[in-house]
Amino acid sequence: MALSAQTKHEISEYLESLIPRVIESANKLTLKEIINKKNPLVREMFYDNPEEFITFFVMERVERSFVTLMGKIIENIVEILVQSQGGEIIGTKKDWEPYDLKCILPDGKEYWLEIKSITGQNNSNQNSINKYRDVAVKEGKEFRLCIYYPTKSNIKSNNKADYILIGEEFWSFVGGDIATESYIFNLIRNIARDFSFTTLVRTRTEELLEEYIRDSKLG
């Protein structure tokens, strides 16, 4: 089932909200937070270069904000896709813990999903994954480990368990259409088309550096 115009519009809005939210997060980073709450050894490392010191933490804030927000947006998009194919979301996020989503798909089965970006980060968490799967099975539910970004290593895996869905297989599962992955990834590729992360980091660094110099003079 192809994605409807309404579904595409909702997904586009979620993705378009990413950059403004990253900018907002960077602008909320304060000089006080950098100086008082950051590792003092890092401060010593940049003792003679406050600009580098501030840049370091602005870059950190931007990177963390982007990754965290992207993860949340992907989860929201999955919810939209499940509902677009006639599925049902069960409860709210607090009801899903420790899973990322619980839903019923048109096949009538209830699925408990763990959603990750790549397989690499799951190796160290395999015990948790096994535990989540065991609990779901005991409750009579279907467990799926969902990897939304395909890499060469996980695509070529010949020993993939049936409960693991990777890339196109995952997106088709939640979207009900084989073209879902292609559509989502094309939108993602356009997110930062007219935006510069370098400019954001430089601009926020300059603002905080001016504040630092001003406070140093007053002190």
C-alpha positions, 0 to 999 in steps of 0.5 A: 500500500503506497503512502498517502499524501497525508502520511507523506505530509506528516512525515515531512513536517517531523523531519523539517522540525529537526534543524530548528530544534538543533539550533534551539538546543545550541542557543540554550547552551550557556557559558555558565554551563560550559565552565561550571559543569564540564570536565575540568581537565578539558578546561585545563587542556584549552587553558590558553585558548578559550575559543577552542574550549568553547567550540569543543562544547558547542560542537558536542551540544550540536552533535548530541542534539542532532543524534538524539532528536533524529532518533526521536523523530524516527520513532515518531515516523514509525508510529505514523507509518504503522497507523497509515497502513491500518495498524494500531499503537498500543498505549503511550511511550511510558507503556512501552518501556523498555521497548521503543514501540508496541503496536498491532499490525493489520495481520492482527498480531501484537508487535513489541519493537526495539528500534536501532540505527545500526547493528553495531551498537547492538553487539554490546547490548545482546543480553538486553535484546535477548531478554526483551525478546524472551519477555515478549515471547512469554507474553505471547507477543511478536518481538522485532529488533528493527535496524533502520539504516542498512550498512554493508556489514548487516546487509551481508549477514547470512546468519540473521535471525528472523526477528531482526529486520534491517533497512528496506525489510524494516521500513516495508514492515512498518510502512506496508509498502516496499518503497517506504525506505526510499521515500524516507531516505530521500527526505532525510537527504534534503534535511540540511540542504540549505543549512550549515552546521559549521556556521551554527557552531561558529556563530554560537561560539563567537557569541559565547566567546564575546560573553567570556571576554566581557566577563573576564574584563569585569572580573 
